[in-house]
């Protein structure tokens, strides 16, 4: 389980890339407001958390 500071870092990463994702969707003719993208941000955060935990487990196995 990640701590709140880790969640904040993940959110900052997601927000950094949000404009790129919005541009991609706009170019495909999919118009979404930032509010509409909230569920996708939550999904992205879950993916980042799971990837972080997997990397942490792999690093622990190598020690």
C-alpha positions as CSV (number, residue, x, y, z in Angstrom):
1,X,0.0,0.0,0.0
2,X,1.3,3.4,-0.9
3,X,1.4,6.3,1.5
4,X,-0.2,9.7,1.0
5,X,3.0,11.4,-0.1
6,X,3.5,8.7,-2.7
7,X,-0.1,9.2,-3.9
8,X,0.7,12.9,-4.3
9,X,3.8,12.1,-6.4
10,X,1.7,9.9,-8.6
11,X,-0.9,12.6,-9.0
12,X,1.8,15.1,-10.0
13,X,3.1,12.7,-12.7
14,X,-0.5,12.1,-14.0
15,X,-1.2,15.8,-14.1
16,X,2.1,16.5,-15.9
17,X,1.0,14.2,-18.7
18,X,-2.7,15.1,-18.7
19,X,-2.4,17.8,-21.4
20,X,-0.8,15.2,-23.8
21,X,-3.7,12.8,-23.1
22,X,-6.3,15.5,-23.6
23,X,-4.6,16.5,-26.9
24,X,-4.7,12.9,-28.1
25,X,-8.4,12.6,-27.4
26,X,-9.2,16.0,-29.0
27,X,-7.3,14.9,-32.2
28,X,-9.4,11.8,-32.3
29,X,-12.6,13.9,-32.0
30,X,-13.3,12.8,-28.4
31,X,-14.1,15.9,-26.4
32,X,-13.9,15.6,-22.7
33,X,-13.6,18.2,-20.0
34,X,-11.0,17.8,-17.2
35,X,-13.9,16.7,-14.9
36,X,-14.8,14.0,-17.4
37,X,-11.2,12.8,-17.3
38,X,-11.3,12.2,-13.5
39,X,-12.2,8.5,-13.8
40,X,-9.3,8.0,-16.2
41,X,-6.9,9.7,-13.8
42,X,-8.0,7.4,-11.1
43,X,-7.4,4.4,-13.3
44,X,-3.9,5.8,-14.2
45,X,-3.1,6.3,-10.5
46,X,-4.1,2.7,-9.8
47,X,-1.9,1.4,-12.6
48,X,1.0,3.5,-11.3
49,X,0.5,2.2,-7.7
50,X,0.4,-1.4,-9.0
51,X,3.5,-0.9,-11.1
52,X,5.3,0.7,-8.1
53,X,4.4,-2.3,-5.9
54,X,5.5,-4.8,-8.5
55,X,8.9,-3.0,-8.9
56,X,9.2,-2.9,-5.1
57,X,8.6,-6.7,-4.9
58,X,11.1,-7.4,-7.7
59,X,13.7,-5.2,-6.0
60,X,13.2,-7.1,-2.7
61,X,13.6,-10.5,-4.4
62,X,16.9,-9.4,-5.9
63,X,18.4,-8.5,-2.5
